[in-house]
Amino acid sequence: MPKKILNQNQTPLYSAIINYTAEGTIPFHVPGHKQGRGNKELTDILGQNCINMDLTCMEDLDNICNPVSAIKEAEELAAQLYGADKAYFLVNGTTSGIQAMIMSVCEPGDKIILPRNVHKSAIGGIILSGAKPVYVHTEINEQFGIAMGVKTEDIAAALESNPDAKAVFLMNPIYYGIASNLKEIVSLAHSYNIPVIVDEAHGAHLVFDERLPQSSMEAGADLAASSTHKLGGSLTQSSLLLLQGSLINPQKLKATLNLTQTTSPSYILLASLDIARKQLALKGQQMIEDTYELAIWAGERIKKIEGVQVMDEEVLNYQGSYAYDPTKIVINVRDLGLSGYDVEKILRKKYHIQVELSDLFNIIILVSLGDNKETLSILIDALAEIAKGQKLHNVFKYFVPLPAIPESVISPRDAFYAETGPVPLCEAEGEISAEMIMAYPPGIPIICPGERITQDVIDYVNILKKETAELQGTEDPDMVNIKVLKNRLVLVQNEEKLNQEAI
């Protein structure tokens, strides 16, 4: 039976909020500011309309833990827009969606197949679920210094070696805009009756332009967490979780969400999802087409600047790189003798321009719904001026490859909860890490709990520290020390593993 076509002009949740505030109801419920009367300064900053919308769960406004009316209707509209069977509103960011996806398919000890260059939220989901990661390698682009997409044959090899895996986890696209052949990988995983779950934090716009990489739902993936706030126009921290097919139990997924999400959701964030969905439904195709063309225009102009390189179709020559999203303009600056961190600082301090991301070799410029030629021209002129000021070109500041994937000794969860102690990072070679280290953004772990620390990892972290990259993950904010496992636990677990293999 065909699904009923819903009216995308409607905003059931936002309308319910407006109706409630228009009635002039006297609130004897949380939040305690009581429509701003209890915090005049905050009301003056945010505005009366916004503060009136800061409400709580009640019959009129539905309940995110068990939606039956306004939230349910708004989620159904979002699901239909993205071609999903179900959609779930998230106010804890896409991080909560990624962790819920993993926890809904993996129990302690279950295997999950995934690339190593995942966001730290995926490692968090693995720790919370107790799953065991099976990492697949990705080809390294040496010019840009980044890990690319995942080859289908590598997923095939992982599935053949681990047919008991509970899920394949992918990103669509990665932070740098590269997408794997998701449709082919989904078909492969489904032949093993294994679901594919997707971090689509940077793909909320994909469905609206066929020139972009295919969206997860179009490719047949089972679950996808999508950052509507990044590229879809909603407020920061608001996202969607999309479900389709029969391989994922929706009741278990919802129960998992209810374990981790707040019971006091921001109705301002929820309303922004409803409003952003409406705009995308009515105007999204034209808006994303315009964004695409604007990004191509800007990329071509930046390519003309001596000493910089812009990622383009040539990146598809790398194995595992099936498609790319040009609205993420990846600008390589290594030929200028500057790091990406250097260029980010110059743009911010001298030109008052803030980029999306910087790393050792690159900066990323994110082009989205709110950009235009005027703002991009200011950026392009600034980049040209920076490049002109560099007297020596083709002088690499660094030529340091990404460290190889470290050896996994015990599971991330066991390492996280193990008996640990701090050691100086400079002396940690050979130790088993109990913490993550990642540069943020993009939040991709360099070392994960349970992995053996190598000298390559130490050297790479020291270079990032020298560049004052924003490093996260260790309890020591200066990252002088790192928590490692005490040897007794590792020896015992390795002995148990050897005994099991001998049986």
C-alpha positions in Angstrom: 0.0 0.0 0.0 1.5 3.3 -1.0 2.3 5.8 1.7 0.2 8.9 2.1 1.9 12.0 0.8 2.2 14.4 3.7 1.8 18.2 3.4 5.3 19.6 3.8 3.9 23.1 4.2 2.9 22.1 7.7 5.0 22.6 10.9 3.0 20.6 13.5 5.4 21.0 16.3 6.3 24.7 15.8 2.5 25.5 15.3 1.7 23.7 18.6 4.3 25.8 20.4 3.0 29.0 18.9 -0.6 28.1 19.8 0.4 27.4 23.4 2.2 30.7 23.8 -0.6 32.6 22.2 -3.2 31.3 24.7 -1.5 33.2 27.5 -1.3 30.2 29.8 0.1 31.0 33.2 3.0 28.5 33.7 3.5 26.7 37.0 6.0 24.4 35.4 9.7 24.4 34.4 11.7 26.1 33.1 12.1 28.4 36.1 12.5 31.7 34.2 8.7 31.5 33.5 8.7 32.9 29.9 11.6 35.2 30.8 10.1 37.0 33.7 12.7 35.5 36.0 15.7 36.5 33.9 15.2 39.8 32.2 18.8 40.0 30.9 18.4 36.7 29.1 15.1 37.8 27.7 16.6 41.0 26.3 19.4 39.1 24.7 17.3 36.3 23.1 14.0 38.2 22.6 10.6 37.5 24.0 9.4 35.3 21.1 12.4 33.0 21.6 12.1 32.8 25.4 8.4 32.1 25.2 9.3 29.0 23.1 11.5 27.6 25.9 8.9 25.1 27.2 8.7 21.6 28.6 7.0 18.4 27.7 3.2 18.5 28.1 0.1 17.2 26.4 -0.2 20.1 23.9 3.5 19.8 22.9 4.0 16.1 23.0 6.9 14.2 24.7 10.1 13.3 22.9 10.4 10.0 24.8 7.1 8.7 23.5 5.8 11.1 20.8 2.1 10.6 19.9 1.1 14.0 18.5 3.0 17.1 17.4 6.5 15.7 17.6 5.3 12.4 16.0 3.8 14.3 13.1 6.9 16.5 12.7 9.1 13.4 12.6 6.9 11.7 10.0 7.2 14.8 7.7 11.0 14.6 8.1 11.1 10.9 7.4 9.1 11.3 4.2 11.4 14.2 3.0 14.5 12.0 3.4 12.9 8.8 2.1 13.1 7.0 5.4 10.5 4.8 7.2 11.1 6.7 10.5 12.8 9.8 11.7 13.7 10.7 15.2 14.4 14.3 16.4 17.7 14.7 18.3 18.6 17.6 20.6 21.8 16.0 21.9 23.5 16.5 18.5 24.4 13.8 16.0 26.8 12.4 18.6 23.7 11.0 20.5 22.4 9.5 17.2 25.7 7.8 16.4 26.0 6.3 19.8 22.4 5.2 19.7 22.9 3.5 16.4 25.9 1.5 17.6 24.2 0.6 21.0 21.0 -0.5 19.2 22.9 -3.1 17.1 25.8 -4.1 19.3 26.0 -5.8 22.7 29.2 -6.4 24.7 31.6 -8.5 22.7 29.9 -8.0 19.3 32.0 -7.0 16.3 31.4 -3.9 14.3 33.2 -3.2 11.0 34.3 0.4 10.5 37.0 2.6 9.0 39.6 4.0 11.4 39.0 7.6 10.5 35.6 7.8 12.3 34.5 10.6 14.6 35.2 10.2 18.3 31.4 9.8 18.9 31.7 6.4 17.2 34.4 5.3 19.6 32.3 6.6 22.4 29.4 4.4 21.1 31.8 1.4 21.0 32.8 2.0 24.6 29.2 2.4 25.7 28.1 -0.7 23.9 31.1 -2.9 24.7 31.5 -3.7 21.0 34.8 -4.8 19.4 35.9 -2.7 16.5 37.1 -4.4 13.3 39.0 -1.6 11.4 39.4 -1.4 7.7 42.2 0.6 6.2 41.7 3.6 4.0 44.1 4.9 1.3 46.1 8.0 2.3 46.2 11.0 0.0 49.8 12.2 0.7 49.3 15.6 -0.9 46.4 16.5 1.4 47.6 14.2 4.2 44.1 12.7 4.8 42.6 9.3 4.9 40.1 8.8 2.0 37.0 6.6 1.5 36.6 2.9 2.1 37.1 0.4 -0.7 34.3 -2.1 -1.2 36.7 -4.9 -1.5 38.1 -4.1 2.0 34.6 -4.2 3.4 34.1 -7.5 1.6 37.3 -8.9 3.1 36.2 -7.8 6.6 32.8 -9.4 6.2 34.3 -12.6 4.9 36.6 -12.8 7.9 33.9 -11.6 10.4 30.6 -12.9 9.2 29.4 -12.6 12.8 29.7 -8.8 12.8 26.6 -7.0 13.8 27.0 -3.9 11.6 29.0 -2.0 9.1 29.6 1.6 10.1 30.5 4.2 7.5 30.7 8.0 7.1 28.9 9.6 4.2 30.8 11.7 3.4 33.9 12.0 5.5 34.7 15.5 7.0 36.7 16.3 3.8 33.7 15.6 1.5 34.8 12.2 0.2 32.2 9.5 -0.1 32.7 5.8 -0.6 30.5 3.6 -2.9 27.8 3.4 -0.3 25.2 1.7 -2.4 27.6 -1.1 -3.4 28.7 -1.6 0.2 25.1 -1.6 1.5 24.2 -4.3 -1.1 27.3 -6.3 0.0 26.5 -6.1 3.7 22.9 -6.9 3.2 23.9 -10.1 1.4 25.3 -11.2 4.8 22.1 -9.9 6.5 24.2 -7.3 8.2 22.9 -3.7 8.5 24.8 -0.6 7.5 24.7 2.4 9.8 26.0 5.7 8.7 27.4 8.9 10.2 25.9 11.4 7.8 26.8 14.4 10.0 28.0 16.2 6.9 25.3 15.0 4.5 21.9 16.6 5.4 21.9 18.4 2.0 22.9 15.4 -0.2 19.4 14.4 -1.2 18.6 17.7 -2.7 21.1 17.7 -5.6 21.9 14.6 -7.8 25.5 16.0 -8.4 26.3 15.4 -4.8 27.1 12.0 -3.3 24.1 9.8 -2.9 22.4 10.1 0.5 22.3 7.2 2.9 18.6 6.5 2.5 18.9 6.6 -1.3 21.8 4.1 -1.1 19.7 1.7 1.0 21.5 2.2 4.4 19.5 1.0 7.4 20.3 3.9 9.8 21.8 7.4 9.4 22.5 10.2 11.8 22.2 13.5 10.0 23.4 16.9 11.3 20.5 19.1 10.2 22.2 22.0 12.0 25.4 21.7 10.0 24.0 21.9 6.5 20.2 21.9 6.8 19.5 25.2 8.5 18.4 24.2 12.0 20.0 25.3 15.2 23.2 23.9 16.6 22.8 20.6 18.4 19.6 19.7 16.5 19.8 16.6 14.3 17.9 13.7 12.8 18.2 10.0 13.1 16.8 8.2 10.0 15.7 4.5 9.8 14.5 2.3 7.0 14.2 -1.4 6.3 13.7 -4.4 8.5 17.2 -5.2 9.8 17.0 -2.7 12.7 14.4 -3.1 15.4 12.7 0.4 15.7 11.5 -0.4 19.3 15.0 -1.2 20.4 16.4 1.9 18.7 13.8 4.1 20.4 14.5 2.4 23.8 18.3 3.1 23.3 17.6 6.7 22.4 15.6 7.0 25.6 18.5 5.7 27.6 20.8 8.5 26.5 18.8 11.5 25.4 17.5 14.2 27.7 14.0 14.0 29.1 13.9 17.9 29.1 14.5 18.6 25.4 14.8 22.2 24.1 11.6 23.0 22.3 13.5 25.8 20.6 15.8 23.2 19.0 12.9 20.9 18.2 11.0 23.8 16.5 14.1 24.6 14.5 14.1 21.1 13.1 10.5 21.4 12.1 11.1 24.8 10.4 14.3 23.7 8.7 12.6 20.6 7.4 9.8 22.8 5.9 12.3 25.1 4.2 14.2 22.2 2.7 11.0 20.5 1.5 9.8 23.7 -0.2 13.0 25.3 -1.3 15.8 22.8 -0.6 16.4 21.7 -4.2 16.9 25.3 -5.5 18.9 26.4 -2.4 21.3 23.4 -2.6 21.7 23.8 -6.4 22.6 27.4 -5.8 25.0 26.4 -3.0 26.7 23.9 -5.3 27.2 26.4 -8.1 28.5 28.9 -5.6 31.0 26.5 -4.3 32.2 25.5 -7.8 32.6 29.2 -8.6 34.7 29.9 -5.5 36.8 26.7 -5.9 37.8 27.7 -9.4 38.8 31.2 -8.3 40.9 29.8 -5.4 42.6 27.4 -7.8 44.1 30.4 -9.5 46.0 31.5 -6.4 49.7 30.5 -6.7 50.8 28.1 -4.0 47.5 26.6 -3.1 45.7 23.5 -4.3 41.9 22.8 -4.2 40.5 19.3 -3.9 38.5 18.4 -7.1 37.5 15.4 -9.2 41.1 14.2 -9.3 40.6 12.9 -5.8 38.3 10.2 -7.2 41.4 8.5 -8.6 42.1 7.2 -5.1 40.6 3.8 -4.4 37.6 4.1 -2.1 36.8 7.6 -3.2 33.7 7.2 -5.2 32.2 10.7 -5.1 33.0 14.0 -3.4 31.1 17.1 -2.2 32.5 20.3 -3.6 30.6 22.5 -1.1 33.4 21.5 1.3 36.2 23.4 -0.3 39.4 21.7 0.8 42.4 24.1 0.3 45.9 22.6 0.6 48.5 25.2 1.7 51.6 23.1 2.2 53.3 24.6 -0.9 53.2 28.0 0.9 55.4 26.7 3.7 52.5 27.2 6.1 50.4 24.7 7.9 46.7 24.8 7.8 46.7 25.9 11.4 48.9 28.9 10.4 46.5 30.0 7.7 43.5 29.6 10.0 45.1 31.9 12.6 46.1 34.5 10.0 42.5 34.5 8.5 41.0 34.8 11.9 43.3 37.4 13.5 44.0 39.6 10.4 40.9 39.2 8.3 38.3 38.2 10.9 37.4 35.1 8.8 36.8 31.8 10.5 37.3 28.5 8.6 35.5 25.3 9.3 38.6 23.2 9.9 42.4 23.3 9.7 44.9 20.5 9.9 48.6 20.2 9.1 48.2 20.7 5.4 44.7 22.1 4.7 41.9 24.4 5.6 38.2 23.6 4.8 35.8 26.3 3.8 32.2 25.2 4.2 29.8 26.7 1.7 26.1 26.4 2.7 22.7 28.0 2.5 23.7 31.3 4.0 26.7 32.1 1.8 27.0 34.4 -1.2 29.6 35.7 -3.7 30.2 38.8 -1.5 31.3 36.9 1.6 33.3 34.3 -0.5 35.1 37.1 -2.4 36.4 38.5 0.8 37.8 35.1 1.7 39.3 34.6 -1.7 41.0 38.0 -1.7 42.4 37.3 1.8 43.8 33.9 0.6 45.4 35.6 -2.4 47.0 38.2 -0.1 48.4 35.6 2.2 49.8 33.6 -0.7 51.4 36.7 -2.2 53.1 37.4 1.1 54.9 34.1 1.1 58.2 34.7 -0.7 59.2 31.1 -0.9 56.8 28.6 -2.4 57.1 24.8 -2.6 58.8 24.7 0.8 57.0 22.1 2.9 56.7 23.0 6.6 56.0 19.3 7.4 56.1 16.1 5.6 54.7 13.8 8.2 52.4 10.9 7.2 49.4 10.0 9.3 50.4 7.3 11.8 49.4 3.7 11.0 46.5 2.2 12.8 47.9 1.1 16.1 47.6 -2.5 17.4 44.4 -3.2 19.3 45.3 -5.1 22.4 42.0 -5.1 24.3 38.5 -3.7 23.7 38.0 0.1 24.1 35.4 -0.6 26.8 37.8 -2.8 28.8 40.5 -0.2 28.5 38.2 2.6 29.5 37.2 0.9 32.7 40.5 -0.7 33.5 43.0 0.1 36.2 45.1 2.9 34.8 47.8 5.4 35.7 49.4 8.4 34.0 52.8 8.3 32.2 54.5 11.1 30.3 53.5 10.9 26.6 57.1 11.1 25.5 57.8 7.9 27.4 54.6 6.1 26.5 55.8 4.0 23.5 54.6 0.5 23.9 52.0 1.2 26.5 48.3 0.5 26.1 46.3 3.7 26.0 43.3 4.2 28.2 42.3 7.4 26.5 41.6 8.9 23.1 43.7 11.6 21.5 42.2 13.5 18.6 42.5 16.9 16.9 39.2 18.6 17.0 37.9 19.3 14.4 37.6 16.8 12.8 37.5 14.7 15.9 39.1 11.7 14.4 41.1 9.6 17.0 44.8 9.3 16.6 44.9 6.7 19.4 41.9 4.9 21.0 41.5 3.2 24.3 42.9 -0.4 24.2 45.5 0.4 21.5 49.3 0.2 21.8 51.0 3.6 21.6 53.6 3.9 18.9 56.5 6.4 18.5 54.8 7.5 15.3 51.7 8.5 17.3 53.8 10.3 19.8 55.7 12.2 17.1 52.5 13.1 15.3 50.8 14.4 18.5 53.9 16.5 19.3 53.7 18.1 15.9 50.1 19.0 16.4 50.9 20.4 19.9 53.7 22.5 18.3 51.1 23.9 15.9 48.7 24.6 18.8 46.1 22.3 17.3 43.0 21.8 19.5 43.8 18.4 21.0 41.2 16.6 23.1 40.7 13.3 24.9 43.1 13.1 27.7 42.4 14.1 31.3 45.6 16.2 31.2 44.6 19.4 29.4 48.2 20.0 28.3 48.6 16.5 27.0 51.9 16.1 28.7 50.7 12.8 30.3 48.4 10.1 29.0 46.6 7.4 31.0 47.7 3.9 30.2 46.8 0.4 31.4 48.7 -1.2 34.2 50.5 -4.2 32.9 48.8 -6.8 35.1 45.4 -6.5 33.4 46.9 -6.6 29.9 48.9 -9.7 30.7 45.9 -11.5 32.2 43.7 -10.7 29.2 46.3 -11.7 26.7 46.8 -15.0 28.5 43.0 -15.6 28.4 43.0 -14.9 24.7 45.9 -17.3 24.0 44.2 -20.0 26.1 40.9 -19.6 24.1 42.8 -19.8 20.8 44.5 -23.0 21.9 41.1 -24.7 22.6 
